[in-house]
């Protein structure tokens, strides 16, 4: 751990960027949604529920990938081992995910106190993400950051290890992983059953439980890949 913390501090050189870009883009998405639904919110039963929150997750994924492309060669030049570097990146992602989860929860409290910004809008807490337990709510916000962050790290390491061809293979693999089950479900007529299964799951299970397992798999895949990654 005494080697991991100094390696982590290297990444904190750009801490304003780590905070400014995700939250700047999230704020932009929020303003656009607020302006849009202020005009048409009364026509939506139960108030508008938006997906604008996903923007902060996408930017965090890109930022996690950039932590590899920007700091991996530099860290190895400072005689930081691959294992230590990966532990530092993972620790930073964990701390960032927790911080963002808490910040989103605070935004949810403001949204609830203002009755959805005066128009019953669910931006920070759309109905499908809601939990009345503060700890569980933070987990629901936090775990998807880990999933997308580790995916961004893994994708960047794939590019470091195999170049652009590796990214193409990864993209094809992902399309197959998502597309083949969709074809099978369509062929067997299982979409109603699949929809019922998802509907029976709690927000905690869908956004924290299963994704936590996926985050562990992606973290393990990244650890295996970085062993052979080159600068």
Backbone as CSV, one residue per row, in Angstrom:
resi,resn,N_x,N_y,N_z,CA_x,CA_y,CA_z,C_x,C_y,C_z
1,UNK,0.823,-1.211,0.000,0.000,0.000,0.000,0.857,1.261,0.000
2,UNK,2.055,1.190,0.648,2.912,2.377,0.686,3.426,2.763,-0.702
3,UNK,3.420,1.816,-1.659,3.788,2.128,-3.033,2.578,2.523,-3.872
4,UNK,1.421,2.025,-3.496,0.211,2.304,-4.278,-0.212,3.760,-4.122
5,UNK,-0.148,4.288,-2.908,-0.603,5.662,-2.670,0.215,6.694,-3.454
6,UNK,1.558,6.599,-3.466,2.301,7.544,-4.320,1.946,7.405,-5.805
7,UNK,1.723,6.175,-6.256,1.333,5.967,-7.652,-0.035,6.579,-7.931
8,UNK,-0.904,6.567,-6.928,-2.226,7.177,-7.079,-2.131,8.686,-7.179
9,UNK,-1.204,9.268,-6.408,-1.067,10.732,-6.415,-0.640,11.262,-7.777
10,UNK,0.036,10.442,-8.563,0.403,10.867,-9.917,-0.850,11.211,-10.724
11,UNK,-1.897,10.405,-10.567,-3.142,10.625,-11.308,-3.878,11.863,-10.806
12,UNK,-3.651,12.211,-9.549,-4.363,13.351,-8.968,-3.812,14.686,-9.443
13,UNK,-2.736,14.640,-10.243,-2.239,15.880,-10.838,-3.339,16.558,-11.652
14,UNK,-4.164,15.736,-12.281,-5.242,16.277,-13.132,-6.598,16.205,-12.430
15,UNK,-6.605,16.325,-11.095,-7.871,16.156,-10.374,-8.943,17.169,-10.794
16,UNK,-8.597,18.416,-11.167,-9.685,19.304,-11.622,-10.409,18.754,-12.851
17,UNK,-9.623,18.130,-13.750,-10.239,17.546,-14.938,-11.120,16.366,-14.571
18,UNK,-10.682,15.560,-13.599,-11.456,14.400,-13.177,-12.832,14.801,-12.652
19,UNK,-12.890,15.983,-12.047,-14.164,16.462,-11.505,-14.903,17.364,-12.488
20,UNK,-14.151,18.242,-13.155,-14.789,19.283,-13.962,-15.509,18.721,-15.180
21,UNK,-14.870,17.817,-15.925,-15.494,17.318,-17.148,-16.751,16.501,-16.877
22,UNK,-16.708,15.492,-15.989,-17.945,14.731,-15.762,-19.090,15.600,-15.255
23,UNK,-18.797,16.471,-14.296,-19.881,17.260,-13.713,-20.255,18.450,-14.569
24,UNK,-19.325,18.940,-15.366,-19.681,19.997,-16.306,-20.639,19.492,-17.370
25,UNK,-20.366,18.302,-17.892,-21.256,17.712,-18.899,-22.588,17.313,-18.273
26,UNK,-22.546,16.792,-17.040,-23.796,16.450,-16.355,-24.644,17.698,-16.135
27,UNK,-24.016,18.794,-15.735,-24.749,20.045,-15.528,-25.371,20.535,-16.830
28,UNK,-24.614,20.412,-17.925,-25.149,20.809,-19.228,-26.372,19.973,-19.588
29,UNK,-26.281,18.660,-19.371,-27.413,17.774,-19.639,-28.604,18.143,-18.769
30,UNK,-28.337,18.470,-17.510,-29.414,18.846,-16.589,-30.126,20.107,-17.050
31,UNK,-29.355,21.112,-17.458,-29.951,22.385,-17.883,-30.819,22.177,-19.122
32,UNK,-30.316,21.403,-20.086,-31.108,21.144,-21.290,-32.412,20.430,-20.945
33,UNK,-32.329,19.418,-20.065,-33.537,18.690,-19.671,-34.506,19.584,-18.908
34,UNK,-33.976,20.435,-18.046,-34.838,21.325,-17.267,-35.568,22.304,-18.173
35,UNK,-34.845,22.893,-19.118,-35.467,23.846,-20.037,-36.505,23.147,-20.909
36,UNK,-36.159,21.958,-21.404,-37.069,21.222,-22.279,-38.358,20.850,-21.563
37,UNK,-38.210,20.251,-20.371,-39.400,19.737,-19.696,-40.166,20.808,-18.927
38,UNK,-39.558,21.974,-18.732,-40.319,23.079,-18.145,-41.466,23.464,-19.065
39,UNK,-41.221,23.342,-20.365,-42.255,23.700,-21.335,-43.299,22.630,-21.536
40,UNK,-42.940,21.362,-21.352,-43.887,20.289,-21.656,-44.161,19.376,-20.469
41,UNK,-43.602,19.723,-19.305,-43.730,18.837,-18.148,-45.155,18.566,-17.725
42,UNK,-46.034,19.551,-17.868,-47.424,19.377,-17.437,-48.159,18.339,-18.269
43,UNK,-47.621,18.045,-19.454,-48.291,17.088,-20.332,-47.854,15.646,-20.079
44,UNK,-46.934,15.444,-19.133,-46.415,14.105,-18.854,-46.963,13.623,-17.518
45,UNK,-47.677,12.533,-17.551,-48.270,12.002,-16.337,-47.185,11.528,-15.377
46,UNK,-47.263,11.956,-14.129,-46.278,11.568,-13.124,-44.995,12.360,-13.180
47,UNK,-44.923,13.313,-14.115,-43.719,14.117,-14.245,-42.694,13.455,-15.142
48,UNK,-41.844,14.243,-15.789,-40.843,13.689,-16.708,-39.766,12.905,-15.970
49,UNK,-39.392,11.746,-16.522,-38.293,10.924,-16.013,-37.234,10.869,-17.113
50,UNK,-36.075,11.397,-16.855,-35.067,11.526,-17.901,-33.934,10.509,-17.724
51,UNK,-33.185,10.336,-18.787,-31.995,9.482,-18.726,-30.723,10.295,-18.821
52,UNK,-30.822,11.600,-18.572,-29.663,12.472,-18.704,-28.533,12.137,-17.748
53,UNK,-28.844,11.428,-16.679,-27.821,11.085,-15.687,-26.731,10.203,-16.279
54,UNK,-27.049,9.488,-17.346,-26.077,8.569,-17.942,-24.852,9.315,-18.472
55,UNK,-24.982,10.600,-18.732,-23.867,11.362,-19.298,-22.646,11.341,-18.392
56,UNK,-22.854,11.453,-17.082,-21.714,11.484,-16.165,-21.014,10.127,-16.122
57,UNK,-21.760,9.058,-16.353,-21.160,7.728,-16.362,-20.309,7.522,-17.616
58,UNK,-20.785,8.005,-18.746,-20.033,7.853,-19.990,-18.719,8.623,-19.919
59,UNK,-18.774,9.848,-19.407,-17.557,10.654,-19.306,-16.565,10.022,-18.335
60,UNK,-17.069,9.436,-17.254,-16.188,8.771,-16.306,-15.514,7.561,-16.942
61,UNK,-16.223,6.836,-17.793,-15.632,5.701,-18.500,-14.485,6.165,-19.395
62,UNK,-14.716,7.246,-20.125,-13.672,7.785,-21.005,-12.481,8.260,-20.173
63,UNK,-12.764,8.919,-19.060,-11.695,9.409,-18.189,-10.860,8.266,-17.629
64,UNK,-11.513,7.154,-17.282,-10.786,6.000,-16.764,-9.860,5.435,-17.834
65,UNK,-10.330,5.374,-19.070,-9.484,4.908,-20.159,-8.296,5.829,-20.378
66,UNK,-8.510,7.131,-20.254,-7.425,8.088,-20.437,-6.373,7.970,-19.350
67,UNK,-6.759,7.495,-18.173,-5.771,7.311,-17.112,-4.719,6.290,-17.515
68,UNK,-5.107,5.365,-18.402,-4.145,4.392,-18.923,-3.288,5.027,-20.012
69,UNK,-3.908,5.655,-20.972,-3.167,6.199,-22.111,-2.238,7.338,-21.699
70,UNK,-2.625,8.097,-20.668,-1.833,9.251,-20.271,-0.732,8.896,-19.277
71,UNK,-1.021,8.016,-18.320,-0.108,7.828,-17.200,0.618,6.490,-17.172
72,UNK,0.192,5.534,-17.970,0.836,4.222,-17.940,2.309,4.296,-18.358
73,UNK,2.632,4.888,-19.525,4.055,4.981,-19.895,4.863,5.805,-18.886
74,UNK,4.274,6.910,-18.420,4.970,7.781,-17.466,5.263,7.045,-16.170
75,UNK,4.287,6.289,-15.669,4.470,5.568,-14.404,5.520,4.477,-14.525
76,UNK,5.512,3.749,-15.643,6.539,2.724,-15.833,7.924,3.369,-15.911
77,UNK,8.001,4.570,-16.468,9.266,5.293,-16.517,9.772,5.675,-15.140
78,UNK,8.858,5.758,-14.169,9.241,6.044,-12.786,9.486,4.766,-11.987
79,UNK,9.600,3.642,-12.708,9.869,2.330,-12.095,8.703,1.820,-11.255
80,UNK,7.491,2.270,-11.559,6.293,1.726,-10.920,5.940,0.414,-11.623
81,UNK,5.721,-0.639,-10.869,5.386,-1.921,-11.485,3.972,-1.881,-12.045
82,UNK,3.705,-2.786,-12.974,2.371,-2.861,-13.571,1.309,-3.157,-12.515
83,UNK,1.626,-4.059,-11.602,0.656,-4.410,-10.559,0.351,-3.209,-9.664
84,UNK,1.400,-2.475,-9.292,1.202,-1.289,-8.453,0.402,-0.229,-9.197
85,UNK,0.737,-0.034,-10.471,0.003,0.947,-11.276,-1.473,0.582,-11.358
86,UNK,-1.760,-0.688,-11.596,-3.153,-1.109,-11.729,-3.892,-0.966,-10.400
87,UNK,-3.221,-1.272,-9.302,-3.833,-1.098,-7.982,-4.130,0.377,-7.721
88,UNK,-3.223,1.259,-8.161,-3.430,2.697,-7.971,-4.625,3.190,-8.788
89,UNK,-4.702,2.747,-10.048,-5.828,3.143,-10.902,-7.148,2.633,-10.322
90,UNK,-7.142,1.413,-9.825,-8.358,0.826,-9.243,-8.766,1.566,-7.980
91,UNK,-7.782,1.918,-7.150,-8.081,2.663,-5.924,-8.661,4.030,-6.257
92,UNK,-8.082,4.681,-7.256,-8.598,5.986,-7.669,-10.028,5.871,-8.189
93,UNK,-10.303,4.848,-8.991,-11.649,4.641,-9.524,-12.638,4.367,-8.397
94,UNK,-12.224,3.581,-7.418,-13.102,3.289,-6.283,-13.438,4.556,-5.505
95,UNK,-12.415,5.376,-5.234,-12.659,6.621,-4.503,-13.518,7.592,-5.295
96,UNK,-13.248,7.690,-6.600,-14.032,8.580,-7.457,-15.483,8.124,-7.524
97,UNK,-15.703,6.813,-7.625,-17.065,6.283,-7.706,-17.835,6.553,-6.423
98,UNK,-17.162,6.385,-5.289,-17.813,6.665,-4.009,-18.145,8.144,-3.885
99,UNK,-17.201,8.999,-4.247,-17.435,10.446,-4.179,-18.599,10.848,-5.072
100,UNK,-18.608,10.360,-6.304,-19.683,10.701,-7.232,-21.017,10.147,-6.745
101,UNK,-20.995,8.954,-6.152,-22.226,8.380,-5.613,-22.817,9.253,-4.520
102,UNK,-21.967,9.752,-3.634,-22.433,10.632,-2.551,-22.946,11.949,-3.122
103,UNK,-22.227,12.497,-4.085,-22.649,13.768,-4.690,-23.995,13.631,-5.404
104,UNK,-24.189,12.517,-6.096,-25.472,12.299,-6.761,-26.595,12.133,-5.739
105,UNK,-26.276,11.496,-4.626,-27.296,11.354,-3.578,-27.690,12.722,-3.019
106,UNK,-26.706,13.606,-2.823,-27.017,14.952,-2.345,-27.868,15.705,-3.367
107,UNK,-27.565,15.498,-4.640,-28.385,16.125,-5.689,-29.812,15.578,-5.662
108,UNK,-29.934,14.292,-5.363,-31.264,13.703,-5.253,-32.054,14.361,-4.122
109,UNK,-31.395,14.617,-2.992,-32.080,15.259,-1.865,-32.576,16.647,-2.253
110,UNK,-31.758,17.391,-2.993,-32.180,18.722,-3.443,-33.348,18.590,-4.417
111,UNK,-33.256,17.617,-5.312,-34.335,17.406,-6.272,-35.644,17.074,-5.573
112,UNK,-35.565,16.238,-4.547,-36.772,15.874,-3.805,-37.314,17.071,-3.029
113,UNK,-36.409,17.877,-2.441,-36.839,19.034,-1.653,-37.491,20.102,-2.509
114,UNK,-37.141,20.159,-3.777,-37.698,21.174,-4.682,-38.829,20.622,-5.539
115,UNK,-39.327,19.440,-5.168,-40.391,18.791,-5.942,-39.994,18.645,-7.406
116,UNK,-38.819,18.057,-7.596,-38.348,17.832,-8.962,-38.100,19.110,-9.717
117,UNK,-37.444,20.087,-9.024,-37.092,21.370,-9.634,-38.325,22.147,-10.073
118,UNK,-39.419,21.902,-9.335,-40.654,22.632,-9.583,-41.536,22.052,-10.667
119,UNK,-41.064,20.998,-11.336,-41.857,20.409,-12.435,-41.974,18.889,-12.267
120,UNK,-41.660,18.389,-11.069,-41.729,16.945,-10.777,-40.823,16.127,-11.696
121,UNK,-39.679,16.714,-12.072,-38.765,16.024,-12.967,-37.844,15.086,-12.198
122,UNK,-37.693,13.875,-12.704,-36.763,12.927,-12.118,-35.485,12.875,-12.928
123,UNK,-34.516,13.697,-12.581,-33.241,13.702,-13.297,-32.185,12.945,-12.501
124,UNK,-31.958,13.353,-11.270,-30.977,12.678,-10.433,-31.550,11.435,-9.764
125,UNK,-32.853,11.339,-9.714,-33.482,10.169,-9.097,-34.723,9.765,-9.884
126,UNK,-34.543,9.302,-11.123,-35.701,8.772,-11.856,-36.282,7.582,-11.105
127,UNK,-37.540,7.307,-11.333,-38.259,6.316,-10.518,-37.568,4.958,-10.482
128,UNK,-36.929,4.537,-11.579,-36.328,3.208,-11.621,-35.013,3.124,-10.842
129,UNK,-34.501,4.271,-10.353,-33.269,4.269,-9.570,-33.494,4.534,-8.093
130,UNK,-34.721,4.716,-7.696,-35.026,5.181,-6.352,-34.865,4.109,-5.287
131,UNK,-34.309,4.503,-4.165,-34.273,3.686,-2.955,-34.410,4.627,-1.766
132,UNK,-35.179,4.229,-0.769,-35.383,5.078,0.401,-34.237,4.966,1.401
133,UNK,-33.371,3.967,1.216,-32.232,3.780,2.112,-31.033,4.554,1.567
134,UNK,-30.475,5.504,2.332,-29.367,6.322,1.815,-28.154,5.498,1.373
135,UNK,-27.784,4.492,2.158,-26.614,3.679,1.817,-26.853,2.909,0.526
136,UNK,-28.034,2.301,0.411,-28.350,1.550,-0.799,-28.446,2.469,-2.014
137,UNK,-28.976,3.673,-1.795,-29.070,4.620,-2.905,-27.683,5.006,-3.417
138,UNK,-26.758,5.216,-2.495,-25.387,5.551,-2.898,-24.762,4.387,-3.653
139,UNK,-25.025,3.167,-3.219,-24.512,1.994,-3.934,-25.088,1.910,-5.349
140,UNK,-26.372,2.223,-5.480,-27.018,2.196,-6.798,-26.355,3.198,-7.735
141,UNK,-25.982,4.348,-7.198,-25.267,5.332,-8.007,-23.822,4.905,-8.270
142,UNK,-23.197,4.302,-7.280,-21.754,4.072,-7.293,-21.312,2.918,-8.177
143,UNK,-21.992,1.781,-8.098,-21.512,0.574,-8.774,-21.436,0.729,-10.292
144,UNK,-22.408,1.368,-10.954,-22.251,1.556,-12.405,-21.003,2.352,-12.786
145,UNK,-20.558,3.268,-11.915,-19.299,3.955,-12.173,-18.147,2.958,-12.218
146,UNK,-18.170,1.984,-11.302,-17.120,0.973,-11.268,-17.147,0.108,-12.524
147,UNK,-18.345,-0.282,-12.943,-18.470,-1.126,-14.136,-17.905,-0.414,-15.362
148,UNK,-18.378,0.787,-15.614,-17.944,1.511,-16.810,-16.490,1.957,-16.691
149,UNK,-16.066,2.285,-15.472,-14.679,2.675,-15.279,-13.724,1.533,-15.576
150,UNK,-14.013,0.348,-15.041,-13.154,-0.806,-15.311,-13.236,-1.228,-16.779
151,UNK,-14.389,-1.008,-17.399,-14.469,-1.299,-18.830,-13.585,-0.342,-19.618
152,UNK,-13.623,0.950,-19.262,-12.765,1.913,-19.936,-11.291,1.579,-19.761
153,UNK,-10.916,1.150,-18.559,-9.531,0.749,-18.290,-9.165,-0.481,-19.109
154,UNK,-10.055,-1.462,-19.132,-9.791,-2.692,-19.884,-9.645,-2.410,-21.371
155,UNK,-10.532,-1.580,-21.915,-10.464,-1.251,-23.339,-9.163,-0.539,-23.674
156,UNK,-8.733,0.378,-22.802,-7.475,1.086,-23.042,-6.287,0.132,-22.985
157,UNK,-6.346,-0.839,-22.073,-5.261,-1.821,-21.971,-5.243,-2.754,-23.183
158,UNK,-6.422,-3.081,-23.684,-6.496,-3.898,-24.903,-5.806,-3.169,-26.055
159,UNK,-6.044,-1.860,-26.152,-5.398,-1.082,-27.207,-3.889,-1.039,-26.994
160,UNK,-3.456,-0.901,-25.740,-2.027,-0.904,-25.452,-1.392,-2.238,-25.811
161,UNK,-2.118,-3.319,-25.569,-1.563,-4.658,-25.779,-1.632,-5.090,-27.242
162,UNK,-2.765,-4.841,-27.908,-2.976,-5.359,-29.263,-3.239,-4.280,-30.309
163,UNK,-3.229,-3.027,-29.903,-3.443,-1.952,-30.866,-4.902,-1.822,-31.273
164,UNK,-5.136,-1.117,-32.371,-6.499,-0.859,-32.831,-7.203,-2.151,-33.229
165,UNK,-6.443,-3.147,-33.690,-7.053,-4.435,-34.041,-7.685,-5.079,-32.814
166,UNK,-7.035,-4.911,-31.672,-7.598,-5.453,-30.433,-8.923,-4.807,-30.082
167,UNK,-9.032,-3.487,-30.318,-10.299,-2.794,-30.055,-11.394,-3.275,-30.989
168,UNK,-11.026,-3.532,-32.249,-12.025,-4.047,-33.184,-12.525,-5.420,-32.748
169,UNK,-11.609,-6.263,-32.321,-11.997,-7.596,-31.856,-12.861,-7.485,-30.602
170,UNK,-12.495,-6.577,-29.713,-13.294,-6.370,-28.497,-14.698,-5.894,-28.858
171,UNK,-14.802,-4.981,-29.820,-16.117,-4.475,-30.240,-16.970,-5.587,-30.839
172,UNK,-16.356,-6.412,-31.693,-17.093,-7.522,-32.296,-17.548,-8.507,-31.220
173,UNK,-16.674,-8.752,-30.244,-17.019,-9.675,-29.158,-18.203,-9.148,-28.351
174,UNK,-18.198,-7.843,-28.075,-19.307,-7.246,-27.328,-20.609,-7.302,-28.112
175,UNK,-20.522,-6.994,-29.403,-21.727,-7.067,-30.235,-22.281,-8.483,-30.265
176,UNK,-21.389,-9.464,-30.338,-21.826,-10.868,-30.346,-22.426,-11.251,-29.002
177,UNK,-21.792,-10.774,-27.937,-22.265,-11.102,-26.587,-23.666,-10.553,-26.338
178,UNK,-23.963,-9.400,-26.928,-25.283,-8.794,-26.766,-26.257,-9.245,-27.848
179,UNK,-25.744,-9.402,-29.067,-26.624,-9.702,-30.190,-27.120,-11.131,-30.229
180,UNK,-26.252,-12.104,-29.927,-26.660,-13.504,-30.013,-27.771,-13.845,-29.017
181,UNK,-27.676,-13.405,-27.743,-28.809,-13.641,-26.848,-30.098,-12.980,-27.320
182,UNK,-29.975,-11.777,-27.914,-31.167,-11.086,-28.417,-31.829,-11.883,-29.534
183,UNK,-31.004,-12.457,-30.411,-31.545,-13.288,-31.494,-32.232,-14.520,-30.926
184,UNK,-31.594,-15.155,-29.950,-32.166,-16.362,-29.331,-33.489,-16.049,-28.637
185,UNK,-33.526,-14.940,-27.889,-34.749,-14.561,-27.171,-35.871,-14.266,-28.162
186,UNK,-35.531,-13.583,-29.246,-36.540,-13.289,-30.271,-37.039,-14.576,-30.925
187,UNK,-36.137,-15.458,-31.249,-36.480,-16.722,-31.905,-37.391,-17.579,-31.031
188,UNK,-37.117,-17.586,-29.717,-37.911,-18.391,-28.797,-39.141,-17.650,-28.250
189,UNK,-39.266,-16.365,-28.557,-40.407,-15.595,-28.063,-40.378,-15.384,-26.563
190,UNK,-39.203,-15.115,-26.022,-39.039,-14.999,-24.575,-39.055,-13.558,-24.067
191,UNK,-39.323,-12.583,-24.938,-39.180,-11.197,-24.510,-40.115,-10.836,-23.353
192,UNK,-41.327,-11.348,-23.348,-42.245,-11.053,-22.233,-41.718,-11.615,-20.928
193,UNK,-41.182,-12.819,-20.984,-40.620,-13.431,-19.777,-39.402,-12.653,-19.287
194,UNK,-38.571,-12.219,-20.231,-37.403,-11.422,-19.863,-37.825,-10.092,-19.248
195,UNK,-38.844,-9.469,-19.845,-39.356,-8.221,-19.302,-39.909,-8.386,-17.905
196,UNK,-40.624,-9.493,-17.670,-41.157,-9.745,-16.325,-40.030,-9.963,-15.327
197,UNK,-38.981,-10.672,-15.766,-37.853,-10.923,-14.862,-37.198,-9.616,-14.437
198,UNK,-36.956,-8.732,-15.403,-36.371,-7.445,-15.060,-37.310,-6.628,-14.175
199,UNK,-38.609,-6.700,-14.460,-39.568,-5.952,-13.659,-39.655,-6.426,-12.231
200,UNK,-39.333,-7.692,-11.987,-39.385,-8.243,-10.631,-38.137,-7.922,-9.810
201,UNK,-37.088,-7.416,-10.475,-35.847,-7.116,-9.765,-35.926,-5.734,-9.112
202,UNK,-35.279,-5.602,-7.959,-35.214,-4.300,-7.304,-34.144,-3.439,-7.974
203,UNK,-34.199,-2.135,-7.705,-33.179,-1.233,-8.250,-31.796,-1.609,-7.741
204,UNK,-31.724,-2.063,-6.490,-30.434,-2.463,-5.917,-29.847,-3.653,-6.670
205,UNK,-30.681,-4.629,-7.002,-30.211,-5.809,-7.720,-29.755,-5.462,-9.129
206,UNK,-30.552,-4.637,-9.822,-30.250,-4.330,-11.220,-29.072,-3.388,-11.385
207,UNK,-28.915,-2.449,-10.465,-27.894,-1.422,-10.657,-26.713,-1.536,-9.710
208,UNK,-26.787,-2.445,-8.740,-25.659,-2.621,-7.826,-25.260,-4.085,-7.680
209,UNK,-26.239,-4.986,-7.582,-25.938,-6.402,-7.350,-25.246,-7.069,-8.526
210,UNK,-25.978,-7.255,-9.624,-25.388,-7.862,-10.816,-24.237,-7.049,-11.382
211,UNK,-24.344,-5.727,-11.457,-23.214,-4.947,-11.967,-21.943,-5.096,-11.128
212,UNK,-22.073,-5.326,-9.815,-20.886,-5.517,-8.981,-20.101,-6.747,-9.430
213,UNK,-20.808,-7.809,-9.808,-20.134,-9.007,-10.322,-19.431,-8.704,-11.641
214,UNK,-20.088,-7.922,-12.485,-19.487,-7.553,-13.767,-18.245,-6.691,-13.551
215,UNK,-18.307,-5.790,-12.563,-17.143,-4.949,-12.266,-15.956,-5.796,-11.826
216,UNK,-16.211,-6.828,-11.027,-15.132,-7.723,-10.593,-14.521,-8.464,-11.779
217,UNK,-15.361,-8.925,-12.698,-14.856,-9.614,-13.891,-14.003,-8.687,-14.749
218,UNK,-14.468,-7.454,-14.940,-13.721,-6.497,-15.749,-12.406,-6.110,-15.066
219,UNK,-12.446,-5.982,-13.739,-11.221,-5.664,-13.005,-10.206,-6.789,-13.159
220,UNK,-10.676,-8.035,-13.076,-9.790,-9.173,-13.260,-9.235,-9.241,-14.675
221,UNK,-10.078,-8.959,-15.662,-9.628,-8.966,-17.054,-8.566,-7.903,-17.287
222,UNK,-8.743,-6.744,-16.677,-7.752,-5.679,-16.813,-6.425,-6.054,-16.172
223,UNK,-6.503,-6.710,-15.014,-5.278,-7.126,-14.329,-4.500,-8.132,-15.162
224,UNK,-5.194,-9.054,-15.807,-4.522,-10.028,-16.664,-3.919,-9.359,-17.904
225,UNK,-4.621,-8.375,-18.436,-4.160,-7.727,-19.662,-2.954,-6.848,-19.438
226,UNK,-2.908,-6.158,-18.302,-1.825,-5.193,-18.066,-0.470,-5.884,-17.916
227,UNK,-0.478,-7.177,-17.599,0.788,-7.899,-17.436,1.606,-7.920,-18.716
228,UNK,0.922,-7.884,-19.868,1.616,-7.932,-21.148,1.480,-6.623,-21.936
229,UNK,0.845,-5.635,-21.333,0.655,-4.369,-22.040,1.993,-3.651,-22.186
230,UNK,2.169,-2.995,-23.314,3.394,-2.253,-23.567,3.088,-0.761,-23.624
231,UNK,4.115,0.023,-23.495,3.939,1.480,-23.511,3.930,2.024,-24.923
